[in-house]
Amino acid sequence: MTMDEKVELARQLAERLGGLRRTEWERWAQYAARRGLDKAIQLARSMAGSPALRPEPQRAARTIAAAIQEWRSRLSPLSREDLTEVLGYASRFLVWFAASGGRREEGPPRHAGREPRRRHGSH
């Protein structure tokens, strides 16, 4: 799988995860990287129904379990290294989506049209 394919897969996965908080996702993704996809799905399912968890982590676990189950056929064939990479990219997309207010398209550069700063003495 090429880098571009991994990034695109991660972007689509992050979109499916919706407004999931990055911390909840990373916790699960680290477990998946160590234990594998099947055990990680089992963990998410058990957390989703756990009365010991607060509502927000339960919702996050439900979202993760549903999304990964839907994507299982695309994620299962990946090597552990590729899976870890895709899950990491998905984490970065979650941050980007949260920072951009949920917008999925790229905007202009932060300081479009601004002149670069000049160093002292370069007049």
C-alpha positions in Angstrom: 0.0 0.0 0.0 1.4 3.4 -1.0 1.7 6.3 1.4 -1.0 8.2 -0.5 -3.4 5.2 -0.2 -2.7 5.0 3.6 -3.4 8.7 4.0 -6.6 8.5 2.0 -7.8 5.5 4.0 -7.0 7.3 7.2 -8.9 10.4 6.1 -12.0 8.4 5.2 -11.8 6.5 8.5 -11.5 9.8 10.4 -14.5 11.1 8.6 -16.5 8.0 9.7 -15.4 8.6 13.3 -17.1 11.9 13.2 -16.4 14.2 16.2 -14.5 11.6 18.2 -11.9 13.0 20.6 -8.3 12.3 19.6 -7.4 11.0 23.1 -10.1 8.3 23.0 -9.0 7.3 19.5 -5.3 7.2 20.4 -5.9 5.1 23.5 -7.7 2.5 21.3 -5.3 2.8 18.4 -2.3 2.1 20.7 -4.1 -1.0 22.0 -4.8 -2.1 18.4 -1.2 -1.6 17.4 0.0 -3.9 20.3 -2.8 -6.5 20.4 -4.2 -6.5 16.9 -7.5 -5.5 15.3 -9.6 -8.4 16.6 -8.7 -7.9 20.3 -9.1 -4.1 19.9 -12.6 -4.4 18.5 -13.5 -6.7 21.4 -12.1 -4.1 23.8 -14.2 -1.3 22.2 -17.3 -3.4 22.4 -16.8 -4.3 26.0 -16.1 -0.7 26.9 -19.2 0.5 25.0 -21.4 -1.5 27.4 -19.4 -1.0 30.6 -21.4 0.6 33.4 -18.0 1.6 35.0 -17.4 4.1 32.2 -18.8 7.6 32.0 -21.1 8.3 29.0 -18.5 10.1 26.9 -16.0 7.2 26.8 -18.8 4.7 26.3 -20.0 6.7 23.2 -16.5 6.9 21.9 -16.1 3.1 22.3 -19.4 2.6 20.5 -18.3 4.8 17.7 -14.9 3.1 17.4 -16.4 -0.4 17.5 -19.0 0.4 14.8 -16.5 2.2 12.5 -13.8 -0.4 12.7 -16.4 -3.2 12.2 -17.5 -1.5 9.0 -13.9 -1.0 7.9 -12.7 -4.4 9.0 -12.4 -5.8 5.5 -10.2 -2.8 4.5 -8.1 -2.8 7.6 -7.6 -6.6 8.3 -5.3 -7.3 5.3 -2.9 -4.6 6.4 0.4 -5.5 8.1 0.7 -4.4 11.7 3.1 -1.6 10.6 0.7 -0.4 7.9 -2.2 -0.6 10.3 -0.3 1.4 13.0 0.5 4.0 10.3 -3.1 4.3 9.1 -4.4 4.6 12.6 -1.8 7.3 13.4 -2.8 9.3 10.3 -6.5 9.0 11.3 -5.5 10.5 14.6 -4.0 13.5 12.9 -7.1 13.9 10.7 -9.3 13.9 13.8 -7.2 16.8 15.2 -7.4 18.7 11.8 -11.1 18.2 11.6 -11.6 19.4 15.1 -9.4 22.5 14.5 -11.2 23.3 11.3 -14.6 23.1 12.8 -15.5 19.9 11.0 -14.7 21.2 7.6 -13.1 18.5 5.4 -11.7 20.7 2.7 -8.3 22.5 2.8 -8.4 26.2 3.2 -5.9 28.8 2.1 -2.6 29.0 3.9 -2.8 30.7 7.3 -1.1 33.9 6.2 -1.9 34.0 2.5 -0.5 37.0 0.7 1.7 38.1 3.6 5.3 39.0 3.0 7.8 36.8 4.7 9.6 38.4 7.6 13.0 39.9 6.9 16.0 39.4 9.0 17.8 42.3 10.6 20.3 43.9 8.2 18.8 42.5 5.0 17.3 45.8 3.9 
